[in-house]
Amino acid sequence: MQIGEVKYYFFRNVTLVTLAALCVVVVPAALAGRDRNRIVRLYRQMSVTDWCVYGYCLAVMLSYLCCAYKETALWGAEGWYMGVVSQLMFVLLYFFFSRWFCCKDSAFAAGGYGKTGAGIVEAGDGAADGSAEAGRWVGLWLFTSAIVFLLGISNRYSVYPIAMEGQTETFISTLGNINWFCGYWSVTAPIGITLYWCGRRGLIRALLGAYSFLAMLSGITQGSNSAYLVYLFMVTAFFVFSWRDRKKLYRFLELGMLFGSACQVGRLLQKLPGFTYNYWNGQPEENRGITGILIGNNTGAGILFLLAGCYIAVRMLDKSGRLRPDGGRRLRGILIAAAIGGCLGSFLLLTNDGVVSFWKMGVSMESDGYLKVIPDDDWGNGRGAAWNCGVNAYREMDSLHKIVGAGPDCFADYIYDVPKLAERMGDEFANQRLTNAHNEWLTVLINTGALGLLCYVGIYATAIMRFAKRAGRKPLLCACAMALSAYIVHNMVSFQQILSTPYIFIVLGIGEGLVREDGDITGE
């Protein structure tokens, strides 16, 4: 029930104790070795992403120094705890993972682990030590997340292997509220799915296929519509990049068939004795949203048979020598445009008022003469009102605080401190206290100002470009880039929280470590 409270304290205590213990091991080991400048050298070689993370750290500290809500800014709003302490821990996680997790000459990557790790992370022959060891730990992460997803599926169908007091349809697995569950899912699921798309054949690929199926079924059934934004992004990205490689094209179609199969399994589970899908709560069929469309009728079967036919056709074309994914630029461009158009069309079709109440947009003229395209207040289950309040809050700031922000996690303190904004919030949300804008970028802008947002955007933009550029050599980098992109897409309608943001900084650190392993950051 106390999603933010207990999980935050668990994260904070485990992280600080573990980092302190590792430092006790690493620092004496480096000092005892022949290369006494080892630590200094690792942190002196800064990449462009390093500088953005470092800049974000400074922006957070500057925002804290200039804010009027010191106590909230230090620890964060009650129940969320995204204040200075958490933000600095995220930065520490990034720098620790980027320097020590994948480094070739680190103790963590020493000896004997090549084959197991390479099966997960390498598409070619062999693997560098750092990549292989990273693959082992990523495999462990995927295994544990599969248990989380399995519990979520069970709970959604009214089966509780672990007793849950005060259970409601909005709380599943061991993570709590479905929005928090979906935040964790948006970081973790894309990693396993992407590794299946670009991994090798054999047992590892079969296990990744099973994981992808479980992750898809979990995402379809859990209840939060923000998961479908991630699906839409992944479908588009995989198709665009699959057309260049026939093996990846096969795997793209296989993933599509797994998705259709997951829809069908989600439908069939409702017919088993003791399995009752509990999120609809007696709602009429027309109000069951995208999930209702996918697991409430034959839509999943249609997707499965359509993609199975495409898969057979592609195989036959390949066998006859007429499939040339590396050529035919005009045809590839037409198909890519058609895929993007189809995805956008599907999104607009599914996001009408009768499906998820996610499609009211309006153009309004503000009283001060500014013309803005802004969402209607009811858009996105109230997200339109939160976004509008966030935009107006930023406009109310003085020049200094527009640069440095109201303070880390001080969104609510600032909003309710401005009388006309507090009145508007009361009208829209009654007794509920809004602690963020349900849009990560807008929340970061309010909390840490333009300076913090610039650095925060720089972290993701530089990391995704750098990881994607090298993804052909190290598929785990492809998975990191996909996880970062999925997190961005998901958090356009969501928020930083303790079940997702620490993981995304770990993903950033793993990707940076793999890039640094090749020693090609000079000149950036």
Secondary structure as UniProt FT lines:
FT   HELIX           3..32
FT   TURN            36..37
FT   HELIX           38..44
FT   HELIX           48..66
FT   HELIX           70..75
FT   TURN            78..80
FT   HELIX           84..100
FT   TURN            104..105
FT   HELIX           107..109
FT   HELIX           114..121
FT   HELIX           129..156
FT   TURN            157..158
FT   TURN            165..166
FT   TURN            169..170
FT   STRAND          171..172
FT   TURN            173..175
FT   STRAND          176..177
FT   HELIX           178..198
FT   HELIX           203..221
FT   HELIX           226..242
FT   TURN            243..244
FT   HELIX           246..269
FT   TURN            270..271
FT   TURN            273..274
FT   TURN            281..282
FT   HELIX           285..287
FT   HELIX           289..295
FT   HELIX           299..319
FT   TURN            320..321
FT   TURN            325..326
FT   HELIX           329..350
FT   TURN            353..356
FT   STRAND          361..365
FT   TURN            367..368
FT   STRAND          371..375
FT   TURN            377..378
FT   HELIX           379..396
FT   HELIX           399..404
FT   TURN            408..409
FT   HELIX           411..415
FT   TURN            416..417
FT   HELIX           419..429
FT   TURN            430..431
FT   HELIX           440..469
FT   TURN            470..473
FT   HELIX           475..490
FT   TURN            491..492
FT   TURN            498..500
FT   HELIX           501..517
FT   TURN            518..519
FT   TURN            522..523
//
